Amino acid sequence: MRANRHAGCRPASTAAPTASPTASTAAAGGIASAGIARLMAEIVETETGDGAAARTWLARAADAPADAAWICGACGTGHARWQALCGQCGAFDRIGWTARPRVAEPVTALPTVPEKPPTA
Ligand SMILES: [Zn+2]
């Protein structure tokens, strides 16, 4: 007879975050990266089906630091894997595993579209 190795495991629902959205925003600085918070949202949604808890994790992802990636130190282009030469600018040995920079200024307005199409 095969022993159940997970007999002592607690239900996955106990792993769901119980903090309020306000508390989760305050705690977002403690998340290692946005990718980890997105993974937690997927795990919570899959394991518990708790959409509210998953959305809380997605909100944390929005406030968390960006994931690290292979970034060219010369031009800032991201690469899927390390390589000696940057495919964008051709710099040698400038690609390193660093955090992606965050956008400094938020988008405040969408570009305006004329109400009437130009007449020919
Ligand atoms: Zn480059």
Backbone and ligand atoms as CSV (ligand in chain L), in Angstrom:
chain,resi,resn,atom,element,x,y,z
A,1,MET,N,N,0.842,-1.189,0.000
A,1,MET,CA,C,0.000,0.000,0.000
A,1,MET,C,C,0.880,1.243,0.000
A,2,ARG,N,N,0.524,2.184,-0.832
A,2,ARG,CA,C,1.308,3.403,-0.966
A,2,ARG,C,C,0.878,4.445,0.070
A,3,ALA,N,N,1.863,4.976,0.773
A,3,ALA,CA,C,1.550,5.966,1.807
A,3,ALA,C,C,1.243,7.319,1.168
A,4,ASN,N,N,0.316,8.015,1.765
A,4,ASN,CA,C,-0.017,9.361,1.285
A,4,ASN,C,C,0.976,10.346,1.903
A,5,ARG,N,N,1.873,10.859,1.055
A,5,ARG,CA,C,2.909,11.761,1.556
A,5,ARG,C,C,2.339,13.124,1.945
A,6,HIS,N,N,1.145,13.439,1.478
A,6,HIS,CA,C,0.581,14.759,1.748
A,6,HIS,C,C,-0.498,14.717,2.825
A,7,ALA,N,N,-0.530,13.622,3.583
A,7,ALA,CA,C,-1.576,13.497,4.592
A,7,ALA,C,C,-1.513,14.621,5.617
A,8,GLY,N,N,-0.320,15.104,5.906
A,8,GLY,CA,C,-0.194,16.154,6.906
A,8,GLY,C,C,-0.271,17.558,6.336
A,9,CYS,N,N,-0.427,17.682,5.029
A,9,CYS,CA,C,-0.469,19.003,4.411
A,9,CYS,C,C,-1.761,19.714,4.772
A,10,ARG,N,N,-1.652,21.004,4.897
A,10,ARG,CA,C,-2.837,21.815,5.156
A,10,ARG,C,C,-3.477,22.174,3.833
A,11,PRO,N,N,-4.768,22.447,3.823
A,11,PRO,CA,C,-5.432,22.837,2.576
A,11,PRO,C,C,-4.786,24.095,1.992
A,12,ALA,N,N,-4.786,24.175,0.650
A,12,ALA,CA,C,-4.160,25.311,-0.024
A,12,ALA,C,C,-4.843,26.616,0.316
A,13,SER,N,N,-6.115,26.566,0.694
A,13,SER,CA,C,-6.840,27.813,0.965
A,13,SER,C,C,-6.242,28.583,2.133
A,14,THR,N,N,-5.500,27.936,3.008
A,14,THR,CA,C,-4.898,28.647,4.122
A,14,THR,C,C,-3.730,29.509,3.654
A,15,ALA,N,N,-3.260,29.284,2.422
A,15,ALA,CA,C,-2.150,30.083,1.913
A,15,ALA,C,C,-2.626,31.381,1.278
A,16,ALA,N,N,-3.924,31.560,1.104
A,16,ALA,CA,C,-4.436,32.766,0.464
A,16,ALA,C,C,-4.214,33.975,1.364
A,17,PRO,N,N,-3.883,35.118,0.767
A,17,PRO,CA,C,-3.683,36.306,1.585
A,17,PRO,C,C,-4.999,36.742,2.215
A,18,THR,N,N,-4.931,37.168,3.448
A,18,THR,CA,C,-6.129,37.592,4.149
A,18,THR,C,C,-6.117,39.087,4.401
A,19,ALA,N,N,-5.086,39.780,3.943
A,19,ALA,CA,C,-4.984,41.206,4.194
A,19,ALA,C,C,-5.983,41.983,3.349
A,20,SER,N,N,-6.387,43.132,3.842
A,20,SER,CA,C,-7.277,43.997,3.091
A,20,SER,C,C,-6.495,44.636,1.955
A,21,PRO,N,N,-7.180,45.194,0.924
A,21,PRO,CA,C,-6.457,45.838,-0.175
A,21,PRO,C,C,-5.547,46.955,0.312
A,22,THR,N,N,-5.970,47.712,1.331
A,22,THR,CA,C,-5.136,48.785,1.851
A,22,THR,C,C,-3.859,48.216,2.454
A,23,ALA,N,N,-4.006,47.164,3.230
A,23,ALA,CA,C,-2.825,46.548,3.838
A,23,ALA,C,C,-1.926,45.939,2.771
A,24,SER,N,N,-2.542,45.379,1.700
A,24,SER,CA,C,-1.715,44.776,0.666
A,24,SER,C,C,-0.900,45.838,-0.064
A,25,THR,N,N,-1.479,47.015,-0.277
A,25,THR,CA,C,-0.727,48.088,-0.920
A,25,THR,C,C,0.448,48.501,-0.050
A,26,ALA,N,N,0.214,48.569,1.251
A,26,ALA,CA,C,1.296,48.949,2.162
A,26,ALA,C,C,2.381,47.889,2.184
A,27,ALA,N,N,1.988,46.637,1.992
A,27,ALA,CA,C,2.946,45.546,2.046
A,27,ALA,C,C,3.626,45.308,0.708
A,28,ALA,N,N,3.237,46.011,-0.344
A,28,ALA,CA,C,3.786,45.741,-1.671
A,28,ALA,C,C,5.287,45.929,-1.709
A,29,GLY,N,N,5.833,46.786,-0.876
A,29,GLY,CA,C,7.267,46.989,-0.860
A,29,GLY,C,C,8.024,45.763,-0.407
A,30,GLY,N,N,7.345,44.838,0.257
A,30,GLY,CA,C,7.996,43.636,0.728
A,30,GLY,C,C,8.043,42.521,-0.290
A,31,ILE,N,N,7.366,42.673,-1.425
A,31,ILE,CA,C,7.357,41.656,-2.470
A,31,ILE,C,C,8.671,41.750,-3.232
A,32,ALA,N,N,9.298,40.597,-3.484
A,32,ALA,CA,C,10.603,40.590,-4.137
A,32,ALA,C,C,10.520,41.133,-5.570
A,33,SER,N,N,9.482,40.763,-6.309
A,33,SER,CA,C,9.364,41.263,-7.674
A,33,SER,C,C,7.932,41.106,-8.153
A,34,ALA,N,N,7.615,41.801,-9.235
A,34,ALA,CA,C,6.271,41.727,-9.803
A,34,ALA,C,C,5.964,40.323,-10.305
A,35,GLY,N,N,6.976,39.629,-10.818
A,35,GLY,CA,C,6.765,38.274,-11.321
A,35,GLY,C,C,6.354,37.313,-10.222
A,36,ILE,N,N,6.931,37.469,-9.034
A,36,ILE,CA,C,6.564,36.609,-7.916
A,36,ILE,C,C,5.128,36.881,-7.509
A,37,ALA,N,N,4.735,38.144,-7.467
A,37,ALA,CA,C,3.350,38.472,-7.098
A,37,ALA,C,C,2.372,37.936,-8.145
A,38,ARG,N,N,2.735,37.991,-9.445
A,38,ARG,CA,C,1.856,37.441,-10.485
A,38,ARG,C,C,1.744,35.924,-10.355
A,39,LEU,N,N,2.853,35.267,-10.020
A,39,LEU,CA,C,2.802,33.820,-9.800
A,39,LEU,C,C,1.901,33.481,-8.611
A,40,MET,N,N,1.990,34.269,-7.545
A,40,MET,CA,C,1.130,34.029,-6.379
A,40,MET,C,C,-0.333,34.194,-6.762
A,41,ALA,N,N,-0.638,35.184,-7.599
A,41,ALA,CA,C,-2.022,35.372,-8.045
A,41,ALA,C,C,-2.507,34.146,-8.803
A,42,GLU,N,N,-1.665,33.607,-9.664
A,42,GLU,CA,C,-2.037,32.421,-10.439
A,42,GLU,C,C,-2.222,31.207,-9.520
A,43,ILE,N,N,-1.319,31.049,-8.555
A,43,ILE,CA,C,-1.413,29.917,-7.630
A,43,ILE,C,C,-2.687,30.015,-6.803
A,44,VAL,N,N,-2.964,31.195,-6.256
A,44,VAL,CA,C,-4.153,31.362,-5.423
A,44,VAL,C,C,-5.417,31.117,-6.242
A,45,GLU,N,N,-5.453,31.637,-7.470
A,45,GLU,CA,C,-6.623,31.456,-8.326
A,45,GLU,C,C,-6.816,29.978,-8.678
A,46,THR,N,N,-5.731,29.291,-8.993
A,46,THR,CA,C,-5.810,27.887,-9.382
A,46,THR,C,C,-6.151,26.986,-8.198
A,47,GLU,N,N,-5.499,27.232,-7.076
A,47,GLU,CA,C,-5.664,26.338,-5.930
A,47,GLU,C,C,-6.953,26.572,-5.160
A,48,THR,N,N,-7.369,27.840,-5.049
A,48,THR,CA,C,-8.526,28.140,-4.206
A,48,THR,C,C,-9.718,28.664,-4.983
A,49,GLY,N,N,-9.487,29.195,-6.193
A,49,GLY,CA,C,-10.569,29.801,-6.950
A,49,GLY,C,C,-11.018,31.125,-6.366
A,50,ASP,N,N,-10.226,31.674,-5.459
A,50,ASP,CA,C,-10.567,32.927,-4.788
A,50,ASP,C,C,-10.101,34.095,-5.662
A,51,GLY,N,N,-11.034,34.643,-6.459
A,51,GLY,CA,C,-10.687,35.739,-7.369
A,51,GLY,C,C,-10.269,37.003,-6.650
A,52,ALA,N,N,-10.887,37.281,-5.506
A,52,ALA,CA,C,-10.541,38.495,-4.756
A,52,ALA,C,C,-9.100,38.418,-4.253
A,53,ALA,N,N,-8.709,37.256,-3.762
A,53,ALA,CA,C,-7.336,37.101,-3.273
A,53,ALA,C,C,-6.350,37.197,-4.433
A,54,ALA,N,N,-6.729,36.641,-5.592
A,54,ALA,CA,C,-5.860,36.722,-6.771
A,54,ALA,C,C,-5.698,38.171,-7.210
A,55,ARG,N,N,-6.794,38.929,-7.167
A,55,ARG,CA,C,-6.703,40.356,-7.549
A,55,ARG,C,C,-5.829,41.133,-6.566
A,56,THR,N,N,-5.863,40.753,-5.294
A,56,THR,CA,C,-4.999,41.402,-4.311
A,56,THR,C,C,-3.538,41.185,-4.674
A,57,TRP,N,N,-3.213,39.945,-5.085
A,57,TRP,CA,C,-1.828,39.676,-5.490
A,57,TRP,C,C,-1.466,40.435,-6.756
A,58,LEU,N,N,-2.425,40.596,-7.688
A,58,LEU,CA,C,-2.137,41.356,-8.910
A,58,LEU,C,C,-1.913,42.834,-8.585
A,59,ALA,N,N,-2.646,43.344,-7.587
A,59,ALA,CA,C,-2.412,44.729,-7.160
A,59,ALA,C,C,-1.019,44.872,-6.564
A,60,ARG,N,N,-0.604,43.864,-5.824
A,60,ARG,CA,C,0.758,43.883,-5.268
A,60,ARG,C,C,1.786,43.857,-6.399
A,61,ALA,N,N,1.485,43.105,-7.465
A,61,ALA,CA,C,2.409,43.039,-8.598
A,61,ALA,C,C,2.598,44.407,-9.237
A,62,ALA,N,N,1.516,45.178,-9.273
A,62,ALA,CA,C,1.610,46.504,-9.892
A,62,ALA,C,C,2.542,47.430,-9.114
A,63,ASP,N,N,2.604,47.237,-7.796
A,63,ASP,CA,C,3.438,48.106,-6.961
A,63,ASP,C,C,4.817,47.532,-6.691
A,64,ALA,N,N,5.032,46.263,-7.013
A,64,ALA,CA,C,6.301,45.610,-6.692
A,64,ALA,C,C,7.395,46.031,-7.666
A,65,PRO,N,N,8.645,45.859,-7.266
A,65,PRO,CA,C,9.757,46.158,-8.179
A,65,PRO,C,C,9.692,45.259,-9.417
A,66,ALA,N,N,10.155,45.792,-10.542
A,66,ALA,CA,C,10.153,45.026,-11.793
A,66,ALA,C,C,11.106,43.843,-11.685
A,67,ASP,N,N,10.829,42.817,-12.469
A,67,ASP,CA,C,11.683,41.632,-12.483
A,67,ASP,C,C,13.041,41.960,-13.099
A,68,ALA,N,N,14.063,41.253,-12.645
A,68,ALA,CA,C,15.379,41.395,-13.251
A,68,ALA,C,C,15.396,40.704,-14.611
A,69,ALA,N,N,16.275,41.153,-15.473
A,69,ALA,CA,C,16.377,40.577,-16.815
A,69,ALA,C,C,17.781,40.862,-17.338
A,70,TRP,N,N,18.114,40.262,-18.471
A,70,TRP,CA,C,19.396,40.543,-19.114
A,70,TRP,C,C,19.241,41.862,-19.862
A,71,ILE,N,N,19.894,42.906,-19.352
A,71,ILE,CA,C,19.758,44.258,-19.890
A,71,ILE,C,C,21.127,44.736,-20.379
A,72,CYS,N,N,21.137,45.343,-21.556
A,72,CYS,CA,C,22.368,45.936,-22.089
A,72,CYS,C,C,22.651,47.234,-21.334
A,73,GLY,N,N,23.848,47.334,-20.763
A,73,GLY,CA,C,24.232,48.526,-20.031
A,73,GLY,C,C,24.486,49.715,-20.926
A,74,ALA,N,N,24.664,49.487,-22.218
A,74,ALA,CA,C,24.933,50.588,-23.141
A,74,ALA,C,C,23.652,51.215,-23.682
A,75,CYS,N,N,22.685,50.364,-24.069
A,75,CYS,CA,C,21.477,50.907,-24.712
A,75,CYS,C,C,20.198,50.610,-23.945
A,76,GLY,N,N,20.243,49.721,-22.939
A,76,GLY,CA,C,19.056,49.436,-22.134
A,76,GLY,C,C,18.118,48.401,-22.724
A,77,THR,N,N,18.504,47.770,-23.819
A,77,THR,CA,C,17.653,46.761,-24.434
A,77,THR,C,C,17.651,45.489,-23.589
A,78,GLY,N,N,16.463,44.895,-23.425
A,78,GLY,CA,C,16.343,43.631,-22.722
A,78,GLY,C,C,16.541,42.460,-23.662
A,79,HIS,N,N,17.159,41.393,-23.151
A,79,HIS,CA,C,17.420,40.196,-23.953
A,79,HIS,C,C,16.876,38.980,-23.219
A,80,ALA,N,N,16.450,37.967,-23.974
A,80,ALA,CA,C,15.904,36.751,-23.378
A,80,ALA,C,C,16.980,35.962,-22.642
A,81,ARG,N,N,18.224,36.037,-23.072
A,81,ARG,CA,C,19.324,35.331,-22.415
A,81,ARG,C,C,20.613,36.133,-22.616
A,82,TRP,N,N,21.627,35.762,-21.822
A,82,TRP,CA,C,22.888,36.484,-21.917
A,82,TRP,C,C,23.547,36.184,-23.247
A,83,GLN,N,N,24.206,37.178,-23.795
A,83,GLN,CA,C,25.010,37.003,-24.997
A,83,GLN,C,C,26.129,38.038,-24.944
A,84,ALA,N,N,27.224,37.761,-25.635
A,84,ALA,CA,C,28.390,38.634,-25.574
A,84,ALA,C,C,28.137,39.970,-26.265
A,85,LEU,N,N,27.444,39.925,-27.384
A,85,LEU,CA,C,27.181,41.156,-28.136
A,85,LEU,C,C,25.707,41.531,-28.024
A,86,CYS,N,N,25.444,42.804,-27.816
A,86,CYS,CA,C,24.068,43.283,-27.792
A,86,CYS,C,C,23.538,43.293,-29.226
A,87,GLY,N,N,22.385,42.662,-29.420
A,87,GLY,CA,C,21.790,42.613,-30.752
A,87,GLY,C,C,21.267,43.960,-31.215
A,88,GLN,N,N,21.070,44.893,-30.293
A,88,GLN,CA,C,20.531,46.205,-30.664
A,88,GLN,C,C,21.636,47.188,-31.019
A,89,CYS,N,N,22.641,47.323,-30.143
A,89,CYS,CA,C,23.664,48.347,-30.356
A,89,CYS,C,C,25.036,47.756,-30.683
A,90,GLY,N,N,25.202,46.440,-30.538
A,90,GLY,CA,C,26.470,45.811,-30.874
A,90,GLY,C,C,27.528,45.925,-29.802
A,91,ALA,N,N,27.209,46.459,-28.623
A,91,ALA,CA,C,28.193,46.600,-27.553
A,91,ALA,C,C,28.655,45.216,-27.083
A,92,PHE,N,N,29.943,45.098,-26.737
A,92,PHE,CA,C,30.529,43.843,-26.285
A,92,PHE,C,C,30.554,43.788,-24.764
A,93,ASP,N,N,30.075,42.672,-24.182
A,93,ASP,CA,C,30.138,42.402,-22.741
A,93,ASP,C,C,29.482,43.500,-21.908
A,94,ARG,N,N,28.371,44.003,-22.366
A,94,ARG,CA,C,27.656,45.032,-21.594
A,94,ARG,C,C,26.322,44.506,-21.060
A,95,ILE,N,N,25.975,43.259,-21.381
A,95,ILE,CA,C,24.691,42.707,-20.942
A,95,ILE,C,C,24.862,42.100,-19.564
A,96,GLY,N,N,24.030,42.533,-18.618
A,96,GLY,CA,C,24.100,42.044,-17.251
A,96,GLY,C,C,22.711,41.772,-16.704
A,97,TRP,N,N,22.657,40.975,-15.622
A,97,TRP,CA,C,21.391,40.616,-14.972
A,97,TRP,C,C,21.040,41.730,-14.000
A,98,THR,N,N,20.159,42.598,-14.390
A,98,THR,CA,C,19.810,43.749,-13.568
A,98,THR,C,C,18.301,43.955,-13.577
A,99,ALA,N,N,17.846,44.730,-12.613
A,99,ALA,CA,C,16.424,45.057,-12.556
A,99,ALA,C,C,16.075,46.014,-13.687
A,100,ARG,N,N,14.927,45.774,-14.271
A,100,ARG,CA,C,14.466,46.686,-15.315
A,100,ARG,C,C,14.103,48.022,-14.673
A,101,PRO,N,N,14.456,49.115,-15.328
A,101,PRO,CA,C,14.067,50.410,-14.770
A,101,PRO,C,C,12.565,50.614,-14.863
A,102,ARG,N,N,12.003,51.274,-13.870
A,102,ARG,CA,C,10.578,51.576,-13.888
A,102,ARG,C,C,10.356,52.883,-14.649
A,103,VAL,N,N,9.184,53.048,-15.183
A,103,VAL,CA,C,8.851,54.283,-15.874
A,103,VAL,C,C,8.793,55.400,-14.832
A,104,ALA,N,N,9.511,56.485,-15.100
A,104,ALA,CA,C,9.620,57.541,-14.114
A,104,ALA,C,C,8.347,58.374,-14.004
A,105,GLU,N,N,7.702,58.648,-15.121
A,105,GLU,CA,C,6.522,59.506,-15.096
A,105,GLU,C,C,5.305,58.716,-15.555
A,106,PRO,N,N,4.218,58.772,-14.783
A,106,PRO,CA,C,3.007,58.075,-15.216
A,106,PRO,C,C,2.346,58.780,-16.397
A,107,VAL,N,N,1.591,58.006,-17.142
A,107,VAL,CA,C,0.836,58.592,-18.247
A,107,VAL,C,C,-0.313,59.379,-17.647
A,108,THR,N,N,-0.410,60.670,-17.977
A,108,THR,CA,C,-1.444,61.513,-17.377
A,108,THR,C,C,-2.622,61.724,-18.312
A,109,ALA,N,N,-2.419,61.632,-19.610
A,109,ALA,CA,C,-3.525,61.863,-20.546
A,109,ALA,C,C,-3.268,61.089,-21.833
A,110,LEU,N,N,-4.330,60.671,-22.433
A,110,LEU,CA,C,-4.223,59.998,-23.717
A,110,LEU,C,C,-4.107,61.048,-24.809
A,111,PRO,N,N,-3.490,60.717,-25.927
A,111,PRO,CA,C,-3.416,61.695,-27.012
A,111,PRO,C,C,-4.808,62.060,-27.495
A,112,THR,N,N,-4.961,63.305,-27.870
A,112,THR,CA,C,-6.279,63.773,-28.315
A,112,THR,C,C,-6.521,63.364,-29.760
A,113,VAL,N,N,-7.774,63.078,-30.039
A,113,VAL,CA,C,-8.184,62.713,-31.399
A,113,VAL,C,C,-9.166,63.774,-31.869
A,114,PRO,N,N,-8.997,64.303,-33.083
A,114,PRO,CA,C,-9.943,65.300,-33.558
A,114,PRO,C,C,-11.369,64.731,-33.635
A,115,GLU,N,N,-12.344,65.574,-33.263
A,115,GLU,CA,C,-13.725,65.097,-33.261
A,115,GLU,C,C,-14.247,64.840,-34.655
A,116,LYS,N,N,-13.872,65.675,-35.609
A,116,LYS,CA,C,-14.342,65.492,-36.973
A,116,LYS,C,C,-13.191,65.004,-37.844
A,117,PRO,N,N,-13.440,64.018,-38.686
A,117,PRO,CA,C,-12.377,63.573,-39.586
A,117,PRO,C,C,-12.072,64.670,-40.597
A,118,PRO,N,N,-10.817,64.769,-41.002
A,118,PRO,CA,C,-10.463,65.816,-41.979
A,118,PRO,C,C,-11.203,65.571,-43.302
A,119,THR,N,N,-11.678,66.668,-43.859
A,119,THR,CA,C,-12.403,66.564,-45.131
A,119,THR,C,C,-11.419,66.677,-46.281
A,120,ALA,N,N,-11.672,65.935,-47.331
A,120,ALA,CA,C,-10.770,65.932,-48.473
A,120,ALA,C,C,-11.114,67.017,-49.466
L,1,ZN,ZN,ZN,22.878,47.471,-26.371
